[in-house]
Amino acid sequence: MTVEETHLKDCYVINPQVFKDNRGYFFESFNADKFQNITGLTIDFVQDNESKSSKNVLRGLHFQIGDYEQSKLVRVVKGAVIDVCVDLRKDSPTFKQSFSIELNEDNKKQLFVPKGFAHGFVVLKDDTIINYKCDNFYHKLSERGIIFNDKDLNINWGISEGDAILSEKDIKLPTLSDYLNEK
């Protein structure tokens, strides 16, 4: 695998080496030793999550706070998404900046989202399956979010706002400014 730095501090794109033949393919989706040697980060994933979504479903922007912050390693098993993360670490040189990438079943790229980041995605194909590893357990009381269409973040989700399919919870999320002022 190769690991590429993004313009956001501690956020990486992982490109696995895929071995294909007439039987199909094989790839190592994560190797902790290689990841640590390249990034200097030690990650211990403790929870795997999977979701299946229809085209135009937008999930996010979500994160956890305090003792339950999570790093995530996100990949698409089937279909395609635009995956987005936002640096919410006030002491970071990339605070309030976002990064997006298309993850799909063909490119097999993965996005490493570090602790202190909000994360979300919009689905580009029906029946898309996403899998992500987390280095901390989900804790409902520590869950937070930022509205996907925050004007200050100005994220290009690749679809029109009116086409986005959101949960009731995600529709009611605060802006980044409102979230930061609540703290």
Residue, then its C-alpha position, 0 to 999 in steps of 0.5 A: m500500500t502507499v499512503e498519500e498526505t492530503h493538505l489537511k494535517d494528519c489526514y491521509v489517502i491510502n492506495p492499496q496494491v491490488f493483485k488481479d488475475n483471472r480469479g478476481y483480485f486480492f489486496e491488503s486493506f490495512n497494515a498497521d506497521k506500514f501505516q505507522n512507518i509512513t505516518g508516525l501514527t499508531i492506530d488501534f482499530v476497535q470497531d468496524n461499521e458498515s452502511k448501505s445507502s441509496k444514491n444521493v443519501l448524504r450522511g454527515l458531518h459527524f464526529q465525537i468529542g472528548d474521551y470518545e473522539q474517533s479516527k476512522l479509516v473509510r472505504v467503499v466496498k460497492g458503489a461510490v461516494i464523495d467522502v468529506c472531512v473537516d479539520l475541527r482541531k482549533d490548534s491545527p494549521t488546517f483548522k476549518q479546512s476540508f478535504s474531499i475525495e471520490l472513494n469507489e469500488d474500482n479505485k479501492k482508495q481509503l481515507f484516514v480521518p484523524k481524531g478531531f475531524a468531522h466526517g461525511f459522505v454523499v452516495l453517487k450510486d444506488d446500493t453503495i456499501i461503505n465500511y469504516k474502522c474506528d479507533n474508539f467506540y461509539h458513544k451516543l452522548s459524545e456524538r456531534g455534527i455540523i450541517f452539511n451545507d455550512k456556508d463558511l465551509n462551502i463544501n462541494w458535495g457533487i450534487s445539488e442541495g435539493d437532491a440530497i437525502l438527509s436524516e431528520k437528525d442531520i437536517k437539524l445539525p448546527t453550523l460550525s460557527d454555532y457549534l463553536n459558540e456553544k462550547 
